[in-house]
């Protein structure tokens, strides 16, 4: 029975009418029980501050007051019903008010954030915690319980009894939009923002660090701690430290990476420790800063000086940080040091940890391992042992599909799994990464706050319901069912690293190399059976039904369509790769079937692209928060189809979606603006147009410090403009209004069309080196007229060049018969280089099988793209080939390094390591080094080489520029000869693209081929 009592203007109702109020509160409080309910006119309500309330609790009061005022128009300043916010002591009293249950607080986990809410009488609700931050979190719970019950200017207040505390002590993010998301974090009880700070050098040679005081203060008032980030120690150039102290630059070829963009510090120098201490000390002077997170070098770098090499880069960095921190603590005893592990430090993490005293905090980051959205465990045994010993561990996981791309994913299972892992492994800190903007990933970010606070509270559906309720989405139950259904599909796609990194070249290469696709591996990692594609597609269809019919929310519809598109692309890529990997030339019917699969792939790519664009607009409220990473995400769909179609072109297969693709019309660079900032550029786009219709002109930032303003885009035939769009747009890291629409009413097949753009950019001349560059590109695409599915074209004739793909090489002319194995790094460029040499008859070898190599005198084996594609049997075949009198030349890891099977170990025992940027030199006058300058170190085309260990019969002919270790080894085996070449000729640095083999590397490889033939 429900009873009603009237107290003044207040109605007290017994019974639990307010249970659904919890759907408004996220994270779910650990313990919450409902009793009576008070129905209170907002004007009668007052929020008061108890003893011990400072400015954080005052901010908490404002949170409740402002919410009520915004929703009802009435400011709650009455005295009929009191909400009291107060800091209590360990006995649970605020002043002389003893709050029931509050004496338990000190015994709860993370008690500094634990709070109770208790009704005290019918006209008072009390929030108590041991700290202001705890009271703040409690007030946020009250705020959302109240928000659930507003009707007109009356609020229904559940007289709830709540006892609540978080599982993980620090919960927050770094990067992305985190610095601007204080209110979002406050509403979900997130309490950490790690943020880059300014590091510089003072005139007196001391280090100085600072971070925005207003930002730190605003966060502090919202119970959020800001932890300044002292950036990766291999990226300190911008601080000026090396201008002041050039001797702190790391030395030797191993000290730099990424073409010199990152550089190891010489961390064994006491001055380096001193500067770190300066930076830490000056950050510690800032109000609200009590911890600094210091990032170890991110890349594989090592200062080459004796002192540094003896200890190792990362351990020395950790030791320097600890010493610097100890110095800073002389003035700032409360300062805490947090050290971030990296992919660079990964193999030294045990030693790094051992180098830190117990009170130093460790956070685990690794660009490959914590920026991972698979079902794999993230916290590995070393770190489990570390937390089991009672030490403090944080982690930097990505909360999204991938840091590199911008894709929709509402994945409750993924986030719950990861947060439960962190809680079970005893982590103290979640510092998530969700770039470029939290609005794009609201579901997953909220889920991370939910399950990092209360890891065993809500299930996926309960969380989804709460998320949708608070966001005001229609049919929260249907939204929750949708997310529960679709979440695992996203996990399959993104857990397989699709689209990043699988679509960034890998998918096209798999087809071009005719690799047999493997379910359960690589881009099909989470698709163990072919049935999984169809199961996921059926799930997408069902989820689409919910999103469209039950919810009707564009953002959810677009997310579903994007995922369906990705699964379809994967399914078709698998189909295409399986068909094309066959060793027989497909007949006409099979070629048409391949064409149809390519058409379906193209269709799925276009559907995905459309869905992604719709989703990004809906999720960022039209603000295009996706930025350039979103642009890449969209582009890579089309690029994947282009690459696949190009690989299959010899089979007469075409890409039916080429016209509606973005294709680059031209570029601009900073030099264009030397004569004046505003310029007009013209590009011939005749070939890019496809009849009358609507064209989109897309201006994109590509690189540099500066963005570019766009004023106008027009299309002209000779000097006559036929279409124009004039508005101000910007192509920058975050672009705005950068798409221009040109309508071609009539298209003249014979005419020359020119795209005329009017842009304003920034010249580099006279600007500091780190403030230069203003580069971009403009592309054209035809807008699809309707949603008509693509029609599959009829296949064209088969190209003659296919002969070599489908049969053993044909050595018709005289000369040394050289077979270059296809499907490797540099297979194409090395083949082209050898083809041009007099006396060599070079042909591709499509399969390493006896029939295919029997006519060869020499086999060149460039490192295969895929480690699994070179089997032990094939290596044995090569070894037998050599013993029988053939010549073998292997490059880079194919010599038997990094997972490749050992090859002719009597000559080259093994690979020792891959070393960057040190070059190579001649070690011995030998036919293989004939004509190569012996007196200097030669650069290699690729950025690294493999250092080798010679076998008993090996002769070292070239060695590493820095270490002097072997890089090229040769020797006799049986009747034949073998050359192990640690270089990777024919591949450029920076990317894995083929480049022309030239210079000393060309001499080396040609000599090696000739010598190995005997
Ligand atoms: Zn050094």
Boltz pocket constraint, residues with backbone or C-beta under 6 A from the ligand:
constraints:
  - pocket:
      binder: B
      contacts: [[A, 249], [A, 250], [A, 251], [A, 265], [A, 266], [A, 267], [A, 268], [A, 269], [A, 303], [A, 304], [A, 305], [A, 306], [A, 307], [A, 308], [A, 309]]
      max_distance: 6.0
